[in-house]
Each structure stands twice: as structure tokens, then as C-alpha cells.
């Protein structure tokens, strides 16, 4: 058994050193250190990694970190919700979000045309600019072809963007598919509906895309899931791994608890009962704010992967396979 050891600060302490020390502290710090090690094992084992996250994480400053992980070859498949894609496009085209307060007067914000996501503020103007842009994008898509699977449409949109911090842009450049099963659940979906009223032959095919995520991995692939938050993005990924034999590795990070019986709160052990995660898999569930827990765990993992030469190998693999033109 691992002994409890006292945490000690030292000047210029690295993130990796801090996370290493978590193994000996107890409570959720132990699980966070474990999560980081599971991520390292995924990549060393050449597992196909499904990275899932909800839209609020793209609202935050994690957006550029997700894009960087795609560029580094950490994520092989992305599953997310449509709000994050909208906000990725907004930020890629110059929109700024502000940090405010959880205690702000929301009636006053509404009168000022500001929308609150926790303690982050988004102006109505940003959505208006997005809506004007998406109309032009849909016209370009329609001129190219009439029938799109969701992930194929998102790749095409990513190729239209020029921002290294954009999730859509990096995914398109590096041939990483993005799946969004609830594509209509936001402003994007509303404009898809409006566009289809004037162009009845325009089709965005969610069912076809379910086949695409199934074929993104196979029964023979070793599979890993990093699920940040819950929602449909988490379930869509682990459902696809279930139908391909289950995942060998899984890291869940969430603020929800298993006692709710929800998908968001379901831990990796519960996933084993469904076969979504294999019985003998390496797993970790971290309860806490992902804006804190994920950077710590992931930076520790990146440092270890860099020291072992894995990041360099991933980069070479991306170069050998070529990037999207």
C-alpha cells in the first residue's frame, strides 16, 4: 500500500512534481494523479483516444488547450456539443468573452445584452455575428454538396477557419473527426432549420454520422476515453466503444456524483457493468472542476510523454500521414 506523505513546497516546483506528490496526499488528489497515469498508458499503448467535452469548457480558456492536444496527436476522435462548436467559431473569428462573476445581477446583464455562463460573459453581438457568418458558411456548403454527415460538415467548416487555437481548425488540419450528435441543440441548429426551409434538398445526416463514429475505431483497436463532464458527448463516445468491444482505458472528470444515477455522474466502474469499459481496464474518475483538474493531469501526462519520446513519435506519425489540404 502507498503511504501518506506530507506535501512540501519548493521554489520553482513544476506541475509534474506537484501532481506526482498527489499520489501520497489522499482523497481526490490520488485519483487525479491516477488519471494522469492512465492517460500516459493510453498513448504508450497506441490506444485510439476519444476526447469528449461539453460546450462550457470551450467557453472557457480550455478551448486552445483542446486544440493543442489535437495538434500534438493526443486526441484521435473528438465528441462534443454544438455550443462549443459555435463558440469555437466565434473565437476563431475574433469574438472575445469576458470573465465576470457568479453573483452578477442577471436581469441587469439581460438588459445589457450579455449572456452568462457561470462567471463567463458572452455578448449578444457575438451571437449575431456568428449567425451572419453561419449563413454564409451554409451557402458555401450547399454549393459544394447537398448531403452532409455531421462530422464531414464540421471538417469542411474547420478548413474555412484560420486559427491555431481553434478546435475545428486543428481537427480538420490533422484529420481528427469531430462528432456532434446533438447538432441542432443551439443557434447552429436553428440556422440549419431556417436554411433547410429555403433549400429542402439540404440534408445534415445524424444517422450516417453514427456509422462514422462506429467506424472511427474497430473491435481490434485498443481504445481510451477521456470524458470531461457528462452529457451526450460522453455517452456518444462510450456507446461507440461498447459496440466495438469496450475501452481498455477510461478517465472521467466531472462535478456530478454517482448518487444521481445520471450519465454525468456515472463513474468508470459503472461503465464496466454495461461493457463500455472492459473489466480489466485501467480507469480513474476525478470529481472536481475540470478547469482545474484537467490541466493538472494533462500537463503531467504531457511532460512524461515528452520525456519518453512519445510526443515526438506522435508528431512524426502526423507528418508521415500528411495533414489535410
C-alpha positions as CSV (number, residue, x, y, z in Angstrom):
1,X,0.0,0.0,0.0
2,X,1.1,3.6,-0.6
3,X,1.9,5.6,2.5
4,X,0.5,9.1,3.2
5,X,3.3,11.7,2.9
6,X,3.3,15.3,3.7
7,X,3.2,17.7,0.8
8,X,6.2,20.1,0.7
9,X,6.6,23.2,-1.4
10,X,9.9,24.0,-3.0
11,X,10.8,27.0,-5.2
12,X,10.2,26.7,-8.9
13,X,8.2,23.5,-8.3
14,X,7.0,22.0,-11.6
15,X,3.4,21.0,-12.3
16,X,4.5,17.4,-12.8
17,X,6.3,17.3,-9.4
18,X,3.1,18.6,-7.8
19,X,0.9,16.0,-9.4
20,X,3.4,13.3,-8.6
21,X,3.1,14.2,-4.9
22,X,-0.7,13.8,-5.2
23,X,-0.2,10.0,-5.1
24,X,0.6,10.3,-1.4
25,X,-1.9,13.0,-0.2
26,X,-5.2,11.2,-0.3
27,X,-8.8,11.9,-1.3
28,X,-9.3,13.2,-4.9
29,X,-5.6,14.1,-5.3
30,X,-4.8,10.4,-5.5
31,X,-7.4,9.9,-8.3
32,X,-6.1,12.9,-10.2
33,X,-2.6,11.5,-10.2
34,X,-4.0,8.1,-11.2
35,X,-5.9,9.8,-14.1
36,X,-2.7,11.3,-15.4
37,X,-1.0,7.9,-15.4
38,X,-3.9,6.3,-17.2
39,X,-3.7,9.0,-20.0
40,X,0.0,8.2,-20.3
41,X,-0.7,4.5,-20.6
42,X,-3.3,5.1,-23.3
43,X,-0.8,6.8,-25.6
44,X,2.1,4.5,-24.8
45,X,-0.2,1.6,-25.8
46,X,-1.2,3.3,-29.0
47,X,-4.8,3.3,-28.0
48,X,-7.3,5.3,-30.1
49,X,-8.3,8.1,-27.8
50,X,-11.8,9.6,-27.7
51,X,-11.7,13.1,-26.1
52,X,-15.1,14.4,-25.0
53,X,-16.1,17.7,-23.5
54,X,-19.1,19.9,-23.1
55,X,-19.6,23.4,-24.5
56,X,-19.0,25.3,-21.3
57,X,-15.3,24.1,-21.5
58,X,-14.9,25.8,-24.9
59,X,-16.4,28.9,-23.4
60,X,-13.5,28.9,-21.0
61,X,-9.8,29.1,-21.8
62,X,-9.6,25.4,-22.2
63,X,-10.5,25.8,-25.8
64,X,-7.0,26.5,-27.0
65,X,-5.6,23.6,-24.9
66,X,-8.0,21.2,-26.6
67,X,-6.8,22.5,-30.0
68,X,-3.2,22.0,-28.9
69,X,-3.9,18.4,-27.8
70,X,-5.3,17.7,-31.3
71,X,-2.2,19.2,-32.9
72,X,0.1,17.1,-30.6
73,X,-1.7,13.9,-31.6
74,X,-3.2,13.2,-28.2
75,X,-6.8,13.0,-29.3
76,X,-7.8,10.8,-32.2
77,X,-11.6,11.4,-32.0
78,X,-13.5,14.4,-30.6
79,X,-17.1,14.3,-29.3
80,X,-18.7,17.5,-28.1
81,X,-21.9,19.5,-28.0
82,X,-22.9,22.2,-30.5
83,X,-22.5,25.2,-28.2
84,X,-18.8,24.5,-28.1
85,X,-18.5,24.5,-31.9
86,X,-20.4,27.7,-32.1
87,X,-18.1,29.4,-29.6
88,X,-15.0,27.9,-31.2
89,X,-16.1,29.6,-34.5
90,X,-16.9,32.8,-32.6
91,X,-13.4,32.9,-31.0
92,X,-11.7,31.9,-34.3
93,X,-13.3,35.0,-35.9
94,X,-12.3,37.5,-33.3
95,X,-15.0,37.4,-30.7
96,X,-13.9,38.0,-27.1
97,X,-15.5,36.5,-24.0
98,X,-15.1,38.2,-20.6
99,X,-14.7,36.9,-17.0
100,X,-17.3,38.3,-14.7
101,X,-18.9,37.0,-11.5
102,X,-21.2,34.2,-10.5
103,X,-23.0,36.8,-8.3
104,X,-23.7,39.3,-11.1
105,X,-27.3,40.7,-11.4
106,X,-28.7,38.6,-14.3
107,X,-31.6,40.9,-15.0
108,X,-29.1,43.7,-15.5
109,X,-26.9,41.5,-17.8
110,X,-30.0,40.7,-19.9
111,X,-30.8,44.4,-20.3
112,X,-27.2,45.0,-21.4
113,X,-27.4,42.1,-24.0
114,X,-24.9,39.9,-22.1
115,X,-25.4,36.2,-21.5
116,X,-23.8,34.5,-18.5
117,X,-22.1,31.0,-18.5
118,X,-21.1,30.6,-14.8
119,X,-18.8,33.5,-14.4
120,X,-18.1,34.0,-18.1
121,X,-19.9,36.6,-20.2
122,X,-20.9,36.4,-23.9
123,X,-22.4,39.4,-25.7
124,X,-25.5,39.0,-27.8
125,X,-23.5,40.8,-30.5
126,X,-21.1,37.8,-30.7
127,X,-24.1,35.5,-31.5
128,X,-25.4,38.0,-34.0
129,X,-22.0,38.0,-35.8
130,X,-21.9,34.2,-35.6
131,X,-25.4,33.9,-37.2
132,X,-24.4,36.2,-40.1
133,X,-21.3,34.1,-40.6
134,X,-23.0,30.7,-40.4
135,X,-25.5,31.8,-43.1
136,X,-22.5,32.4,-45.5
137,X,-20.9,29.1,-44.4
138,X,-24.1,27.1,-45.1
139,X,-24.4,28.6,-48.6
140,X,-20.8,27.5,-49.3
141,X,-21.5,24.0,-48.0
142,X,-24.7,23.8,-50.1
143,X,-22.9,24.9,-53.3
144,X,-20.3,22.1,-52.7
145,X,-22.8,19.3,-52.0
146,X,-26.4,18.9,-50.7
147,X,-26.0,15.9,-48.3
148,X,-23.6,16.1,-45.3
149,X,-22.8,13.8,-42.4
150,X,-22.3,16.0,-39.4
151,X,-18.6,15.2,-38.9
152,X,-17.9,15.7,-42.6
153,X,-19.6,19.1,-42.5
154,X,-17.6,20.1,-39.4
155,X,-14.4,19.2,-41.1
156,X,-15.3,21.4,-44.1
157,X,-16.0,24.3,-41.7
158,X,-12.7,23.7,-39.9
159,X,-10.9,24.1,-43.3
160,X,-12.5,27.5,-43.6
161,X,-11.0,28.8,-40.4
162,X,-7.5,30.1,-39.8
163,X,-6.8,30.0,-36.1
164,X,-4.3,27.6,-34.5
165,X,-6.3,27.8,-31.3
166,X,-9.5,26.6,-33.0
167,X,-10.6,23.1,-32.3
168,X,-12.4,22.8,-35.6
169,X,-9.3,24.2,-37.5
170,X,-6.8,21.9,-35.8
171,X,-9.1,18.8,-36.2
172,X,-9.5,19.5,-39.9
173,X,-5.8,20.0,-40.5
174,X,-4.9,16.9,-38.6
175,X,-7.7,14.6,-39.9
176,X,-9.3,14.2,-36.5
177,X,-13.1,13.7,-36.8
178,X,-15.4,15.8,-34.6
179,X,-18.7,14.2,-33.8
180,X,-21.7,16.3,-32.5
181,X,-24.8,14.1,-32.2
182,X,-27.0,16.9,-30.9
183,X,-26.1,19.3,-33.8
184,X,-29.5,21.1,-33.6
185,X,-29.2,22.0,-29.9
186,X,-28.2,25.6,-30.3
187,X,-28.0,28.6,-32.6
188,X,-26.3,26.4,-35.2
189,X,-29.3,24.0,-35.3
190,X,-31.7,26.9,-35.6
191,X,-29.9,28.2,-38.7
192,X,-29.8,24.7,-40.1
193,X,-33.5,24.6,-39.8
194,X,-34.0,28.1,-41.4
195,X,-31.6,27.2,-44.3
196,X,-33.4,24.0,-45.0
197,X,-36.7,25.8,-45.3
198,X,-35.3,27.6,-48.3
199,X,-33.3,24.6,-49.5
200,X,-35.4,21.5,-48.9
201,X,-32.8,19.3,-50.6
202,X,-30.1,20.3,-48.0
203,X,-29.6,17.4,-45.6
204,X,-27.4,17.1,-42.5
205,X,-27.4,13.4,-41.7
206,X,-27.0,12.5,-38.0
207,X,-27.7,8.8,-38.6
208,X,-25.0,8.4,-41.2
209,X,-22.6,10.0,-38.7
210,X,-23.4,7.4,-36.1
211,X,-21.9,4.9,-38.6
212,X,-18.9,7.2,-39.0
213,X,-18.1,7.2,-35.2
214,X,-18.6,3.4,-35.1
215,X,-16.0,3.0,-37.9
216,X,-13.7,5.5,-36.3
217,X,-12.4,2.5,-34.3
218,X,-12.7,-1.2,-34.6
219,X,-13.1,-4.2,-32.3
220,X,-9.4,-4.9,-32.6
221,X,-8.3,-1.3,-31.7
222,X,-7.2,-0.6,-28.2
223,X,-9.4,2.3,-27.1
224,X,-9.2,5.0,-24.5
225,X,-11.8,7.6,-23.4
226,X,-11.1,10.9,-21.7
227,X,-14.6,12.2,-20.8
228,X,-14.7,15.8,-19.4
229,X,-18.1,16.4,-18.0
230,X,-21.0,14.3,-19.0
231,X,-23.9,14.8,-21.3
232,X,-24.4,13.3,-24.8
233,X,-20.8,13.9,-25.7
234,X,-19.6,11.4,-23.0
235,X,-22.3,8.8,-23.8
236,X,-21.8,9.0,-27.6
237,X,-18.2,8.1,-27.2
238,X,-18.6,5.3,-24.7
239,X,-21.5,3.9,-26.7
240,X,-19.3,3.6,-29.8
241,X,-16.6,1.9,-27.8
242,X,-19.2,-0.5,-26.3
243,X,-20.3,-1.6,-29.8
244,X,-16.6,-2.2,-30.6
245,X,-15.8,-4.3,-27.6
246,X,-15.3,-1.7,-24.9
247,X,-12.5,0.6,-23.9
248,X,-9.2,-0.5,-22.3
249,X,-8.7,2.9,-20.7
250,X,-11.0,5.5,-19.3
251,X,-10.6,8.8,-17.4
252,X,-13.8,10.6,-16.3
253,X,-13.6,14.1,-14.9
254,X,-16.9,15.6,-13.6
255,X,-18.5,17.7,-10.9
256,X,-21.5,15.3,-10.9
257,X,-21.8,12.4,-8.4
258,X,-22.8,8.8,-8.9
259,X,-25.7,9.0,-6.5
260,X,-27.7,11.0,-9.0
261,X,-27.9,8.0,-11.3
262,X,-27.1,10.3,-14.2
263,X,-24.8,9.8,-17.2
264,X,-22.7,12.8,-16.0
265,X,-22.3,11.2,-12.5
266,X,-21.7,7.6,-13.6
267,X,-18.2,6.6,-12.8
268,X,-15.8,4.2,-14.7
269,X,-16.8,1.3,-12.5
270,X,-20.5,1.7,-13.5
271,X,-19.4,1.7,-17.2
272,X,-18.0,-1.8,-16.7
273,X,-21.4,-3.1,-15.9
274,X,-22.5,-2.1,-19.4
275,X,-19.4,-3.3,-21.1
276,X,-18.5,0.2,-22.2
277,X,-15.2,-0.2,-20.3
278,X,-13.6,-3.6,-20.1
279,X,-13.4,-5.5,-16.8
280,X,-9.6,-5.4,-16.7
281,X,-9.3,-1.8,-17.9
282,X,-7.2,1.0,-16.4
283,X,-9.6,3.6,-15.2
284,X,-9.9,6.8,-13.0
285,X,-12.8,9.1,-12.0
286,X,-11.9,12.5,-10.7
287,X,-14.6,14.6,-9.0
288,X,-13.9,18.3,-9.4
289,X,-14.0,21.3,-11.6
290,X,-12.4,20.3,-15.0
291,X,-10.9,23.8,-15.4
292,X,-8.7,22.9,-12.5
293,X,-8.3,19.1,-12.6
294,X,-7.8,18.5,-16.4
295,X,-4.8,21.0,-16.9
296,X,-3.0,19.5,-13.9
297,X,-3.5,15.9,-15.0
298,X,-2.9,16.5,-18.7
299,X,0.3,18.7,-18.3
300,X,1.7,16.0,-16.0
301,X,0.9,13.4,-18.7
302,X,2.4,15.6,-21.5
303,X,5.6,16.1,-19.6
304,X,6.0,12.3,-19.1
305,X,5.1,11.6,-22.8
306,X,7.7,14.2,-23.9
307,X,10.4,12.8,-21.7
308,X,9.8,9.3,-23.0
309,X,9.8,10.5,-26.7
310,X,6.2,9.6,-27.3
311,X,5.2,13.2,-28.3
312,X,8.0,13.2,-30.9
313,X,6.7,9.9,-32.2
314,X,3.2,11.2,-32.4
315,X,4.4,14.3,-34.3
316,X,6.3,12.2,-36.8
317,X,3.2,10.0,-37.3
318,X,1.1,13.0,-38.1
319,X,3.8,14.3,-40.6
320,X,4.1,10.8,-42.2
321,X,0.3,10.6,-42.7
322,X,0.1,14.1,-44.0
323,X,-2.3,16.8,-43.0
324,X,-5.5,18.0,-44.7
325,X,-5.1,20.4,-47.5
